[in-house]
Amino acid sequence: MPCELVGFEVGVMDKTIKDKNTGEDKVVGAQVYYRADAIRPIGGSGRKNEQAA
């Protein structure tokens, strides 16, 4: 079923670890996240009209 994602957002966050020797944060990867405020169905039912035009 087709739907609309309201307020859809995609983001990327760094994965970091702290270096024991220097105390500095080191980037070791990334994580992707996504979210939507709401999901709404789009009007069609996905079925074709059976009546002849």
CHARMM internal coordinates of N, CA and C (Angstrom, degrees):
IC EDIT
DIST 1 N 1 CA 1.4460
DIST 1 CA 1 C 1.5313
ANGL 1 N 1 CA 1 C 107.85
DIST 1 C 2 N 1.3306
ANGL 1 CA 1 C 2 N 117.28
DIHE 1 N 1 CA 1 C 2 N 128.69
DIST 2 N 2 CA 1.4639
ANGL 1 C 2 N 2 CA 119.94
DIHE 1 CA 1 C 2 N 2 CA 177.54
DIST 2 CA 2 C 1.5282
ANGL 2 N 2 CA 2 C 110.36
DIHE 1 C 2 N 2 CA 2 C -66.87
DIST 2 C 3 N 1.3157
ANGL 2 CA 2 C 3 N 115.70
DIHE 2 N 2 CA 2 C 3 N 145.25
DIST 3 N 3 CA 1.4621
ANGL 2 C 3 N 3 CA 119.58
DIHE 2 CA 2 C 3 N 3 CA 179.09
DIST 3 CA 3 C 1.5251
ANGL 3 N 3 CA 3 C 110.32
DIHE 2 C 3 N 3 CA 3 C -144.70
DIST 3 C 4 N 1.3151
ANGL 3 CA 3 C 4 N 115.24
DIHE 3 N 3 CA 3 C 4 N 163.08
DIST 4 N 4 CA 1.4622
ANGL 3 C 4 N 4 CA 123.18
DIHE 3 CA 3 C 4 N 4 CA 177.56
DIST 4 CA 4 C 1.5284
ANGL 4 N 4 CA 4 C 107.80
DIHE 3 C 4 N 4 CA 4 C -111.45
DIST 4 C 5 N 1.3282
ANGL 4 CA 4 C 5 N 116.69
DIHE 4 N 4 CA 4 C 5 N 130.64
DIST 5 N 5 CA 1.4620
ANGL 4 C 5 N 5 CA 121.21
DIHE 4 CA 4 C 5 N 5 CA 176.23
DIST 5 CA 5 C 1.5231
ANGL 5 N 5 CA 5 C 107.76
DIHE 4 C 5 N 5 CA 5 C -96.92
DIST 5 C 6 N 1.3181
ANGL 5 CA 5 C 6 N 116.68
DIHE 5 N 5 CA 5 C 6 N 115.82
DIST 6 N 6 CA 1.4580
ANGL 5 C 6 N 6 CA 122.45
DIHE 5 CA 5 C 6 N 6 CA -177.74
DIST 6 CA 6 C 1.5241
ANGL 6 N 6 CA 6 C 108.87
DIHE 5 C 6 N 6 CA 6 C -90.45
DIST 6 C 7 N 1.3179
ANGL 6 CA 6 C 7 N 117.11
DIHE 6 N 6 CA 6 C 7 N 129.22
DIST 7 N 7 CA 1.4609
ANGL 6 C 7 N 7 CA 120.99
DIHE 6 CA 6 C 7 N 7 CA 178.68
DIST 7 CA 7 C 1.5199
ANGL 7 N 7 CA 7 C 112.28
DIHE 6 C 7 N 7 CA 7 C 66.27
DIST 7 C 8 N 1.3326
ANGL 7 CA 7 C 8 N 117.12
DIHE 7 N 7 CA 7 C 8 N 37.00
DIST 8 N 8 CA 1.4659
ANGL 7 C 8 N 8 CA 121.42
DIHE 7 CA 7 C 8 N 8 CA -178.12
DIST 8 CA 8 C 1.5235
ANGL 8 N 8 CA 8 C 109.91
DIHE 7 C 8 N 8 CA 8 C -68.53
DIST 8 C 9 N 1.3135
ANGL 8 CA 8 C 9 N 116.35
DIHE 8 N 8 CA 8 C 9 N 134.50
DIST 9 N 9 CA 1.4637
ANGL 8 C 9 N 9 CA 122.30
DIHE 8 CA 8 C 9 N 9 CA -176.28
DIST 9 CA 9 C 1.5286
ANGL 9 N 9 CA 9 C 109.28
DIHE 8 C 9 N 9 CA 9 C -138.80
DIST 9 C 10 N 1.3215
ANGL 9 CA 9 C 10 N 115.99
DIHE 9 N 9 CA 9 C 10 N 137.12
DIST 10 N 10 CA 1.4645
ANGL 9 C 10 N 10 CA 122.07
DIHE 9 CA 9 C 10 N 10 CA 175.62
DIST 10 CA 10 C 1.5167
ANGL 10 N 10 CA 10 C 107.14
DIHE 9 C 10 N 10 CA 10 C -124.58
DIST 10 C 11 N 1.3190
ANGL 10 CA 10 C 11 N 117.01
DIHE 10 N 10 CA 10 C 11 N 137.77
DIST 11 N 11 CA 1.4607
ANGL 10 C 11 N 11 CA 120.17
DIHE 10 CA 10 C 11 N 11 CA 179.87
DIST 11 CA 11 C 1.5151
ANGL 11 N 11 CA 11 C 111.64
DIHE 10 C 11 N 11 CA 11 C -144.70
DIST 11 C 12 N 1.3261
ANGL 11 CA 11 C 12 N 115.12
DIHE 11 N 11 CA 11 C 12 N 164.52
DIST 12 N 12 CA 1.4598
ANGL 11 C 12 N 12 CA 122.13
DIHE 11 CA 11 C 12 N 12 CA 178.41
DIST 12 CA 12 C 1.5221
ANGL 12 N 12 CA 12 C 108.29
DIHE 11 C 12 N 12 CA 12 C -129.50
DIST 12 C 13 N 1.3346
ANGL 12 CA 12 C 13 N 116.13
DIHE 12 N 12 CA 12 C 13 N 132.88
DIST 13 N 13 CA 1.4635
ANGL 12 C 13 N 13 CA 121.28
DIHE 12 CA 12 C 13 N 13 CA 177.08
DIST 13 CA 13 C 1.5224
ANGL 13 N 13 CA 13 C 108.39
DIHE 12 C 13 N 13 CA 13 C -121.74
DIST 13 C 14 N 1.3255
ANGL 13 CA 13 C 14 N 116.43
DIHE 13 N 13 CA 13 C 14 N 138.78
DIST 14 N 14 CA 1.4606
ANGL 13 C 14 N 14 CA 121.06
DIHE 13 CA 13 C 14 N 14 CA 176.42
DIST 14 CA 14 C 1.5202
ANGL 14 N 14 CA 14 C 110.48
DIHE 13 C 14 N 14 CA 14 C -72.59
DIST 14 C 15 N 1.3372
ANGL 14 CA 14 C 15 N 116.69
DIHE 14 N 14 CA 14 C 15 N 140.89
DIST 15 N 15 CA 1.4669
ANGL 14 C 15 N 15 CA 121.74
DIHE 14 CA 14 C 15 N 15 CA 169.44
DIST 15 CA 15 C 1.5207
ANGL 15 N 15 CA 15 C 105.83
DIHE 14 C 15 N 15 CA 15 C -96.47
DIST 15 C 16 N 1.3105
ANGL 15 CA 15 C 16 N 116.71
DIHE 15 N 15 CA 15 C 16 N 124.49
DIST 16 N 16 CA 1.4638
ANGL 15 C 16 N 16 CA 120.12
DIHE 15 CA 15 C 16 N 16 CA -176.40
DIST 16 CA 16 C 1.5267
ANGL 16 N 16 CA 16 C 111.03
DIHE 15 C 16 N 16 CA 16 C -125.95
DIST 16 C 17 N 1.3333
ANGL 16 CA 16 C 17 N 114.67
DIHE 16 N 16 CA 16 C 17 N 156.68
DIST 17 N 17 CA 1.4643
ANGL 16 C 17 N 17 CA 121.71
DIHE 16 CA 16 C 17 N 17 CA 170.90
DIST 17 CA 17 C 1.5192
ANGL 17 N 17 CA 17 C 107.31
DIHE 16 C 17 N 17 CA 17 C -131.15
DIST 17 C 18 N 1.3112
ANGL 17 CA 17 C 18 N 116.02
DIHE 17 N 17 CA 17 C 18 N 154.52
DIST 18 N 18 CA 1.4599
ANGL 17 C 18 N 18 CA 120.37
DIHE 17 CA 17 C 18 N 18 CA 179.55
DIST 18 CA 18 C 1.5274
ANGL 18 N 18 CA 18 C 108.80
DIHE 17 C 18 N 18 CA 18 C -93.18
DIST 18 C 19 N 1.3352
ANGL 18 CA 18 C 19 N 115.94
DIHE 18 N 18 CA 18 C 19 N 126.31
DIST 19 N 19 CA 1.4672
ANGL 18 C 19 N 19 CA 121.58
DIHE 18 CA 18 C 19 N 19 CA 177.77
DIST 19 CA 19 C 1.5221
ANGL 19 N 19 CA 19 C 108.56
DIHE 18 C 19 N 19 CA 19 C -69.81
DIST 19 C 20 N 1.3323
ANGL 19 CA 19 C 20 N 117.20
DIHE 19 N 19 CA 19 C 20 N 124.82
DIST 20 N 20 CA 1.4700
ANGL 19 C 20 N 20 CA 121.24
DIHE 19 CA 19 C 20 N 20 CA -176.95
DIST 20 CA 20 C 1.5251
ANGL 20 N 20 CA 20 C 112.27
DIHE 19 C 20 N 20 CA 20 C -65.64
DIST 20 C 21 N 1.3185
ANGL 20 CA 20 C 21 N 117.25
DIHE 20 N 20 CA 20 C 21 N -32.65
DIST 21 N 21 CA 1.4659
ANGL 20 C 21 N 21 CA 120.78
DIHE 20 CA 20 C 21 N 21 CA -176.89
DIST 21 CA 21 C 1.5252
ANGL 21 N 21 CA 21 C 113.05
DIHE 20 C 21 N 21 CA 21 C -79.33
DIST 21 C 22 N 1.3232
ANGL 21 CA 21 C 22 N 116.71
DIHE 21 N 21 CA 21 C 22 N -44.22
DIST 22 N 22 CA 1.4694
ANGL 21 C 22 N 22 CA 120.14
DIHE 21 CA 21 C 22 N 22 CA -175.04
DIST 22 CA 22 C 1.5222
ANGL 22 N 22 CA 22 C 113.08
DIHE 21 C 22 N 22 CA 22 C -100.68
DIST 22 C 23 N 1.3311
ANGL 22 CA 22 C 23 N 117.71
DIHE 22 N 22 CA 22 C 23 N -20.31
DIST 23 N 23 CA 1.4633
ANGL 22 C 23 N 23 CA 120.75
DIHE 22 CA 22 C 23 N 23 CA -177.66
DIST 23 CA 23 C 1.5201
ANGL 23 N 23 CA 23 C 113.05
DIHE 22 C 23 N 23 CA 23 C 80.49
DIST 23 C 24 N 1.3302
ANGL 23 CA 23 C 24 N 117.05
DIHE 23 N 23 CA 23 C 24 N 2.62
DIST 24 N 24 CA 1.4638
ANGL 23 C 24 N 24 CA 120.76
DIHE 23 CA 23 C 24 N 24 CA -178.92
DIST 24 CA 24 C 1.5271
ANGL 24 N 24 CA 24 C 110.41
DIHE 23 C 24 N 24 CA 24 C -86.33
DIST 24 C 25 N 1.3382
ANGL 24 CA 24 C 25 N 115.33
DIHE 24 N 24 CA 24 C 25 N 150.18
DIST 25 N 25 CA 1.4615
ANGL 24 C 25 N 25 CA 120.70
DIHE 24 CA 24 C 25 N 25 CA 174.88
DIST 25 CA 25 C 1.5231
ANGL 25 N 25 CA 25 C 108.94
DIHE 24 C 25 N 25 CA 25 C -78.67
DIST 25 C 26 N 1.3327
ANGL 25 CA 25 C 26 N 116.13
DIHE 25 N 25 CA 25 C 26 N 137.92
DIST 26 N 26 CA 1.4560
ANGL 25 C 26 N 26 CA 121.77
DIHE 25 CA 25 C 26 N 26 CA 179.80
DIST 26 CA 26 C 1.5236
ANGL 26 N 26 CA 26 C 108.46
DIHE 25 C 26 N 26 CA 26 C -122.87
DIST 26 C 27 N 1.3374
ANGL 26 CA 26 C 27 N 116.50
DIHE 26 N 26 CA 26 C 27 N 130.58
DIST 27 N 27 CA 1.4612
ANGL 26 C 27 N 27 CA 121.32
DIHE 26 CA 26 C 27 N 27 CA 179.14
DIST 27 CA 27 C 1.5261
ANGL 27 N 27 CA 27 C 108.45
DIHE 26 C 27 N 27 CA 27 C -77.00
DIST 27 C 28 N 1.3367
ANGL 27 CA 27 C 28 N 116.17
DIHE 27 N 27 CA 27 C 28 N 125.10
DIST 28 N 28 CA 1.4646
ANGL 27 C 28 N 28 CA 121.37
DIHE 27 CA 27 C 28 N 28 CA -178.91
DIST 28 CA 28 C 1.5334
ANGL 28 N 28 CA 28 C 112.44
DIHE 27 C 28 N 28 CA 28 C -118.57
DIST 28 C 29 N 1.3092
ANGL 28 CA 28 C 29 N 117.21
DIHE 28 N 28 CA 28 C 29 N 0.41
DIST 29 N 29 CA 1.4595
ANGL 28 C 29 N 29 CA 120.24
DIHE 28 CA 28 C 29 N 29 CA -179.91
DIST 29 CA 29 C 1.5109
ANGL 29 N 29 CA 29 C 110.56
DIHE 28 C 29 N 29 CA 29 C 169.53
DIST 29 C 30 N 1.3148
ANGL 29 CA 29 C 30 N 115.52
DIHE 29 N 29 CA 29 C 30 N -166.75
DIST 30 N 30 CA 1.4594
ANGL 29 C 30 N 30 CA 121.07
DIHE 29 CA 29 C 30 N 30 CA -179.95
DIST 30 CA 30 C 1.5199
ANGL 30 N 30 CA 30 C 109.19
DIHE 29 C 30 N 30 CA 30 C -146.16
DIST 30 C 31 N 1.3291
ANGL 30 CA 30 C 31 N 115.07
DIHE 30 N 30 CA 30 C 31 N 156.74
DIST 31 N 31 CA 1.4578
ANGL 30 C 31 N 31 CA 120.96
DIHE 30 CA 30 C 31 N 31 CA 176.02
DIST 31 CA 31 C 1.5192
ANGL 31 N 31 CA 31 C 107.87
DIHE 30 C 31 N 31 CA 31 C -129.23
DIST 31 C 32 N 1.3278
ANGL 31 CA 31 C 32 N 116.03
DIHE 31 N 31 CA 31 C 32 N 132.21
DIST 32 N 32 CA 1.4578
ANGL 31 C 32 N 32 CA 121.78
DIHE 31 CA 31 C 32 N 32 CA 179.24
DIST 32 CA 32 C 1.5243
ANGL 32 N 32 CA 32 C 108.24
DIHE 31 C 32 N 32 CA 32 C -100.56
DIST 32 C 33 N 1.3265
ANGL 32 CA 32 C 33 N 116.21
DIHE 32 N 32 CA 32 C 33 N 136.34
DIST 33 N 33 CA 1.4621
ANGL 32 C 33 N 33 CA 119.67
DIHE 32 CA 32 C 33 N 33 CA 175.67
DIST 33 CA 33 C 1.5235
ANGL 33 N 33 CA 33 C 109.14
DIHE 32 C 33 N 33 CA 33 C -128.17
DIST 33 C 34 N 1.3195
ANGL 33 CA 33 C 34 N 116.11
DIHE 33 N 33 CA 33 C 34 N 157.07
DIST 34 N 34 CA 1.4522
ANGL 33 C 34 N 34 CA 121.73
DIHE 33 CA 33 C 34 N 34 CA 175.46
DIST 34 CA 34 C 1.5203
ANGL 34 N 34 CA 34 C 108.34
DIHE 33 C 34 N 34 CA 34 C -146.79
DIST 34 C 35 N 1.3227
ANGL 34 CA 34 C 35 N 115.05
DIHE 34 N 34 CA 34 C 35 N 150.72
DIST 35 N 35 CA 1.4608
ANGL 34 C 35 N 35 CA 120.20
DIHE 34 CA 34 C 35 N 35 CA 179.71
DIST 35 CA 35 C 1.5169
ANGL 35 N 35 CA 35 C 109.41
DIHE 34 C 35 N 35 CA 35 C -156.16
DIST 35 C 36 N 1.3121
ANGL 35 CA 35 C 36 N 116.18
DIHE 35 N 35 CA 35 C 36 N 162.13
DIST 36 N 36 CA 1.4583
ANGL 35 C 36 N 36 CA 122.74
DIHE 35 CA 35 C 36 N 36 CA 175.43
DIST 36 CA 36 C 1.5186
ANGL 36 N 36 CA 36 C 108.11
DIHE 35 C 36 N 36 CA 36 C -140.41
DIST 36 C 37 N 1.3388
ANGL 36 CA 36 C 37 N 115.65
DIHE 36 N 36 CA 36 C 37 N 144.20
DIST 37 N 37 CA 1.4641
ANGL 36 C 37 N 37 CA 120.25
DIHE 36 CA 36 C 37 N 37 CA 178.23
DIST 37 CA 37 C 1.5286
ANGL 37 N 37 CA 37 C 111.36
DIHE 36 C 37 N 37 CA 37 C -71.68
DIST 37 C 38 N 1.3380
ANGL 37 CA 37 C 38 N 116.11
DIHE 37 N 37 CA 37 C 38 N -33.70
DIST 38 N 38 CA 1.4652
ANGL 37 C 38 N 38 CA 120.16
DIHE 37 CA 37 C 38 N 38 CA -179.09
DIST 38 CA 38 C 1.5202
ANGL 38 N 38 CA 38 C 109.83
DIHE 37 C 38 N 38 CA 38 C -157.78
DIST 38 C 39 N 1.3277
ANGL 38 CA 38 C 39 N 115.35
DIHE 38 N 38 CA 38 C 39 N 158.79
DIST 39 N 39 CA 1.4622
ANGL 38 C 39 N 39 CA 122.13
DIHE 38 CA 38 C 39 N 39 CA 174.39
DIST 39 CA 39 C 1.5204
ANGL 39 N 39 CA 39 C 107.07
DIHE 38 C 39 N 39 CA 39 C -123.03
DIST 39 C 40 N 1.3438
ANGL 39 CA 39 C 40 N 116.21
DIHE 39 N 39 CA 39 C 40 N 124.49
DIST 40 N 40 CA 1.4650
ANGL 39 C 40 N 40 CA 120.93
DIHE 39 CA 39 C 40 N 40 CA -179.28
DIST 40 CA 40 C 1.5238
ANGL 40 N 40 CA 40 C 109.80
DIHE 39 C 40 N 40 CA 40 C -119.33
DIST 40 C 41 N 1.3220
ANGL 40 CA 40 C 41 N 117.56
DIHE 40 N 40 CA 40 C 41 N 135.74
DIST 41 N 41 CA 1.4647
ANGL 40 C 41 N 41 CA 119.16
DIHE 40 CA 40 C 41 N 41 CA 174.68
DIST 41 CA 41 C 1.5262
ANGL 41 N 41 CA 41 C 109.95
DIHE 40 C 41 N 41 CA 41 C -69.33
DIST 41 C 42 N 1.3158
ANGL 41 CA 41 C 42 N 116.35
DIHE 41 N 41 CA 41 C 42 N 146.51
DIST 42 N 42 CA 1.4652
ANGL 41 C 42 N 42 CA 121.29
DIHE 41 CA 41 C 42 N 42 CA 175.05
DIST 42 CA 42 C 1.5182
ANGL 42 N 42 CA 42 C 107.00
DIHE 41 C 42 N 42 CA 42 C -95.13
DIST 42 C 43 N 1.3305
ANGL 42 CA 42 C 43 N 116.84
DIHE 42 N 42 CA 42 C 43 N 138.51
DIST 43 N 43 CA 1.4549
ANGL 42 C 43 N 43 CA 126.38
DIHE 42 CA 42 C 43 N 43 CA -170.23
DIST 43 CA 43 C 1.5057
ANGL 43 N 43 CA 43 C 120.43
DIHE 42 C 43 N 43 CA 43 C -35.01
DIST 43 C 44 N 1.3177
ANGL 43 CA 43 C 44 N 121.22
DIHE 43 N 43 CA 43 C 44 N -37.23
DIST 44 N 44 CA 1.4611
ANGL 43 C 44 N 44 CA 121.23
DIHE 43 CA 43 C 44 N 44 CA -174.20
DIST 44 CA 44 C 1.5154
ANGL 44 N 44 CA 44 C 112.88
DIHE 43 C 44 N 44 CA 44 C -71.94
DIST 44 C 45 N 1.3213
ANGL 44 CA 44 C 45 N 114.99
DIHE 44 N 44 CA 44 C 45 N 151.70
DIST 45 N 45 CA 1.4640
ANGL 44 C 45 N 45 CA 120.02
DIHE 44 CA 44 C 45 N 45 CA 177.85
DIST 45 CA 45 C 1.5225
ANGL 45 N 45 CA 45 C 111.03
DIHE 44 C 45 N 45 CA 45 C -93.57
DIST 45 C 46 N 1.3455
ANGL 45 CA 45 C 46 N 116.34
DIHE 45 N 45 CA 45 C 46 N -5.67
DIST 46 N 46 CA 1.4473
ANGL 45 C 46 N 46 CA 119.88
DIHE 45 CA 45 C 46 N 46 CA -178.31
DIST 46 CA 46 C 1.5208
ANGL 46 N 46 CA 46 C 113.48
DIHE 45 C 46 N 46 CA 46 C 86.68
DIST 46 C 47 N 1.3365
ANGL 46 CA 46 C 47 N 117.67
DIHE 46 N 46 CA 46 C 47 N -2.21
DIST 47 N 47 CA 1.4676
ANGL 46 C 47 N 47 CA 122.22
DIHE 46 CA 46 C 47 N 47 CA 179.34
DIST 47 CA 47 C 1.5241
ANGL 47 N 47 CA 47 C 109.20
DIHE 46 C 47 N 47 CA 47 C -100.61
DIST 47 C 48 N 1.3269
ANGL 47 CA 47 C 48 N 115.79
DIHE 47 N 47 CA 47 C 48 N 143.68
DIST 48 N 48 CA 1.4609
ANGL 47 C 48 N 48 CA 120.26
DIHE 47 CA 47 C 48 N 48 CA 177.24
DIST 48 CA 48 C 1.5255
ANGL 48 N 48 CA 48 C 109.41
DIHE 47 C 48 N 48 CA 48 C -79.96
DIST 48 C 49 N 1.3208
ANGL 48 CA 48 C 49 N 114.78
DIHE 48 N 48 CA 48 C 49 N 150.02
DIST 49 N 49 CA 1.4585
ANGL 48 C 49 N 49 CA 120.99
DIHE 48 CA 48 C 49 N 49 CA 178.17
DIST 49 CA 49 C 1.5277
ANGL 49 N 49 CA 49 C 109.08
DIHE 48 C 49 N 49 CA 49 C -66.24
DIST 49 C 50 N 1.3268
ANGL 49 CA 49 C 50 N 117.82
DIHE 49 N 49 CA 49 C 50 N 127.14
DIST 50 N 50 CA 1.4590
ANGL 49 C 50 N 50 CA 121.97
DIHE 49 CA 49 C 50 N 50 CA -176.77
DIST 50 CA 50 C 1.5247
ANGL 50 N 50 CA 50 C 112.52
DIHE 49 C 50 N 50 CA 50 C -88.68
DIST 50 C 51 N 1.3314
ANGL 50 CA 50 C 51 N 119.16
DIHE 50 N 50 CA 50 C 51 N -8.63
DIST 51 N 51 CA 1.4550
ANGL 50 C 51 N 51 CA 121.98
DIHE 50 CA 50 C 51 N 51 CA -179.74
DIST 51 CA 51 C 1.5257
ANGL 51 N 51 CA 51 C 109.67
DIHE 50 C 51 N 51 CA 51 C -81.08
DIST 51 C 52 N 1.3404
ANGL 51 CA 51 C 52 N 115.95
DIHE 51 N 51 CA 51 C 52 N 143.87
DIST 52 N 52 CA 1.4687
ANGL 51 C 52 N 52 CA 120.37
DIHE 51 CA 51 C 52 N 52 CA 176.74
DIST 52 CA 52 C 1.5171
ANGL 52 N 52 CA 52 C 108.85
DIHE 51 C 52 N 52 CA 52 C -75.25
DIST 52 C 53 N 1.3223
ANGL 52 CA 52 C 53 N 116.16
DIHE 52 N 52 CA 52 C 53 N 140.67
DIST 53 N 53 CA 1.4683
ANGL 52 C 53 N 53 CA 120.47
DIHE 52 CA 52 C 53 N 53 CA -179.48
DIST 53 CA 53 C 1.5027
ANGL 53 N 53 CA 53 C 111.17
DIHE 52 C 53 N 53 CA 53 C -85.88
END
COOR INIT
IC SEED 1 N 1 CA 1 C
IC BUILD
